Amino acid sequence: MPKVPPAEFFSALKKGPLAPVFLVHGDDQRRVDQAYKAIETRALEDGEPEFNADYFHGRDADPTSVIAAARTMPMMADRRLVAVRHVEEMKAPVREPIMAYLADPNPSTVLLLHAGALELKKGDAKFEAAAAKAGVSVYFAKPKPWEVPDAIIEMARERGKKMDKAAATALAELAGDDMLAVEMELEKVILYRPDRKAIAREDVLEAVADIREAVVYEFTDALAAKNAEAALRSYRRMREREQEPLMILGMMARHFRIIWKIQEFKQAGQSDGMVAKNAGVNEFIMKKSYLPRLKEFPPRETGRVMRILADLDIKLKSSRTDKDVLFERAVLKLCSRRLG
């Protein structure tokens, strides 16, 4: 069978017989995990899981045991499941016996291979090709930044909710492009307004942004005071709450974008009502939370902050350096007293 396009995978899975091999992989961990679960459910729908399912982890799996499990006949069922999570953690030589199995898979077993983003070096490309030839290979790529709002709208639709582009864009700005983190934040929004069929931008800001307001302002207070120790303490507190660096960056970037817009519209002589409307923030919240910031972050300083945050965004998405190290370096730079 050829590689299956991600958009067709879930509908195709519901139809016809199951393939003897599935490789689900990619850097969109949310969709990879969804596919893994859907295959597992379908493979075991007619049998007894305790007799017909074996699970392995790529880091410590013995390929001989994997193959022995895959060659075992099902008990009181039409098929059995053998699942190996994180195949990418298997060294290429360790995969060789599994490669041999892929050439002649047991038709009464569903061998489910789960992986993150395979690096597609020579060994990985060969492994993926063998899996695709034996059954189905599907790669779930993380949405590009400009695709995230549409992905969020689809996630909301899966939960029976309508969400407009403005609301989805606001959530993307706050949560970043880690789709597992985005899903968690969407769940918070839905729980915040469980009675609403349609999710508006205001719901997102109230449920997500306002929940974190105290920590965000604590962080920016520390930046205004050039207190690196306090800023790092705020950052680490957010990390302890399992908030990802890109998500934290998204909150900070949104906060300073609003300050930047307010400065721009105020300089143009607009009324407070018009400034709030054009900056996309409630007028009361603007007066309470943002106007006091204008003295602490004059336009030149706000521009410096935005440049540092933009540079951090690029590094978090492209560098192999530990993300916490990158963020803490940026915090130290933000707290330096040098302008420019």
N, C-alpha and C positions, 0 to 999 in steps of 0.2 A: 504494500500500500504506500502511496506517496505521503509526504508531509501534509498535515491537515491545517488549513488556515484557522487561526484562533476563533474568528467570528463564526465559523461553521461547526466548531468542535462539539459544543454542548448539545446542539440539536441533532448532530450525527450520532452522538453517543446513545441517544434514546431509541435509535432505529436499528433494526437488524442485529445480527450476531456480534458478540464482542471479539475483538482481535486478540490473539494470544500474547501480544506484547504492546505495551504503551510506554512511551517516553514522554513525560510532561516536564518541561523545563523553561527557564527564562528568568529575567530579573524583575518581573512583576509577581512577587511572592504570593500576593493575595489570589491571583488567578491560577497560579500553579497549584496552590493548596486547594482551591475550589475544584479544579480538575481532578486532582488526586482523590478527593473525597467522593466526587461524583462517580469515578470509575470504581472505587472501593464499594460503594453502595450498590452499583449495578452488578458487580461481579458476585456479590454475596446475597443478592436479593432472594434467591431460591434455595439457599443451603444453610448449614449450621456453621457460623463463623468459628466457633471453638474447635471444630474439626477440620475446617477447610481454609484457614488463613494463617500465613506465616509472615512475620514482619522483621525487617533487618534495617540497620543503619549503615550507610556507606563507609563511615569512618572505621568501623570495627567488624564489618561483615566478612565472613569467610565465604568466598565464592563457591567453594565446594558444597557448603551447606545450603546456599541459595539454590544451586542447581539441583541438589538432591530434593529440596522442597518442591521445586518446580516440576520435577519428574514424577513426584508422588501423585497417585490417582486420587480423585476426590472421593469423599465418603458420604454416601446418601445424598449426593448432589450431582449436578451436571458439570460443575467446574469448581476449581479452587483458586484462591488468590495468593500470590507471593509478591509482597511489596518491599521495595528497597528505597528508603528515603536518602536524599543527599548523595546520589551516585557520584556527583562531582568531587566528593571527598575520597573516592577510590582512586588510587594510582592506576595509570594506564596498564601496567603489567598485571595488576590484580584483577583488572576487568577481562583479561584475555579468556579465561574459562567461560565467562558470561557471553563474550563475543561468539565463542564456539556454540553455545546453546542457542543464540539468536539465529544461527544458520538452520537450526532444526528444532523449533520450539514445540513443547507439548501442547496440542490443541485443546486439552481439557484444563489447562492452567492459564490464568491471566497473570502475566509477569508485569507488574507495575513499577516502572523506574521513575523516580522523582529526583529532580535536580534543580539547583539554582542555575545561574547563567553559566553553561559550559563554555570554557574559553575557546573552544573550537580550534585548538592546536591540532596537529596531525592526528593524534590519538583520539581526541574528542570528536573530530569530524568523522572519523572512521566509525566510531561507536554510534554516533547519531545516525549515520547512513545505514548501519546494520539494523538498528532498532526500527527505522522507518521501513526498511525492506521486509522485516519480520512482522510488522504490525502497523502501529500508528506513532508518529512523532509530532508533537505540537509544541511550539515555542510561544510563550506569552511575554511580549516585550512591555516594559514599563511605558505608560503613555508619555509622549513628549510634553513639556510644560504647558504648551498651548492646547493639548488634548485633554488635560486633567479635568477641566470643568465639564466637558461632555461625558467623561467617564463617571464623574460624580452624579450627573443627572441620571445616567443609566443605573447606577447603584441605588439611587433613591427610587427609581421606577421598579426595581426588583423588590423593593420593600413596600410597594403600593403607595408611594408618595410622588407628588409632582414637585419639581424644583426648577426655578427659572435660571437663566444663565448668570444673572447678577448674584444670586445666592450661591450658586456653584463656584463662581469665581472667587467670592469672598472666602468660602471654605478652603479652596485651593491655596489662596494666599496665606491663610492661617495655618494650614496643616502641611503644606509642602507637597512633594510628589511621591512620597512613600505611601503607596496605596493601602497598606495595612493600617498606617496611622490615619489616613484619610477616612477609612471605613470606621475606625473607632470614633473619630470626631463626628461623623455623620450619625452614628448611633446615639451620641450624646444629644445632638440636635433633635432627633426624632423623640427621644425620651423627654426632652425639655418641652416639646409641644406635641404630645401624643395624640391629641384630638384633631390636629390639623392634617388635611389631605395634601395641602400645598405648602411648601417650605419657602419662605421669603428671605431676602437678604437680612432683614432685621432679626429674624429668628436665629440665623447663624451667628450674627454679631452678639446677640444676647446670650445664646447658649454656649458659645465657644469663647468669644473674645472677652465677654464680661466675667465669665468664670475665672479667667486668668488675669483679669485686670490688675489685681493687687500685686501679683508677682512682676508683671510687665512694668508697672510704675515704680516698683521697688528697684528694678534693674535700671530704668532710665534715671531715677534719682541718683543712683550710684554713678552713672555715667556723667551726669551733670556736675556732680561733686568731684569728678575724676578720682573716685574711690575704687581702685581696681579690686581690692580685697572684698568689698561689699558686692561689687558687680559679679565677681567670680562665685561668691557665695549664693547669689540669686540664681545664676546659671546652673550651678550644681544642684540646687534645690529643685529646679525644673527637671533636671535629668533624673533625679531620684523618683520623680513622679512619672517616669518612663516616657517623657516627651523627647522626641528625636531632635538632634541639632538643627536639621532643616526646618522642622516645625517651629522651633524657638526662633530661628532666623526669620521665618515668615511673619511671626508676631511682631518682632522688632522692626522689620522692614515696613510692615503696614503702619505701625505707630509713627515712624519717622516720615513716611510718605504723606500721612495726614498732616503732620506738623509742617512739612514742606508746602503742601497745597494751601494750608491756612495762611502761612506767611505770604505766599504769592497772591492770594485773593485779597488779603488785608492791604497789601501794598498797592493793589489796584483800586482801593477805595470802596470795596463792596461792603454792604451791611453785614452784620453778624448772621442774619438769617440766610442771606445769599452765600456767604462764605461756608456756612455749615452745609448747605445744600450741595454746593459745588465740590466740597471736600468729601461728601458722602458720609457725613456723621451727624448724629442728632445734635441740635443746637445746645441743649442743656448739657450734654456730655462734652461738647466742644468747650463751653465756657468753664465747666468744672474741671476737666481733665487736660485739655490741650492748650488753652490760652495761657495758663501759667507757665507752660513750657517755652513759650516764645522768647522770654528773657533768658532762660537757661541755655537755649539752643538758637542763637541768632542764625540768619541764613547761611553765613559762611561755615559755621560749625555744623549745621544740619547737612550741608553739602558734603563736608568731610565725612560725616557719619555714613551718609548714603553711599559714598564711594567705597568705604571700608566694608560695608555690608555687601555691596555688589561683588567686591573682590572675594569676600568670604563665600558667597553663594557659588561662584565659579569653582573655588577650591574644594568646597564640600562635595560638589558633583563630579569633580574630575581627578582630584588628588588621591593617592593611596595612603597619605598620612592620616593617622588616627583623627577622626572628626572632632573629638573633644580637645585634642591638642590644637587643631586649627582654630576652633572657636575661642579657646582661651587665649591664644596669641592675638586674635582680633580684639578681644576684650581689653587686653593690655594696650594695644594700639589706640583703641577708642578712649581709654582713660589717660593717655598721654596728653600733655598740655600744649603740644606743638600743633599749630594750625597749618592747613595746606595739604 
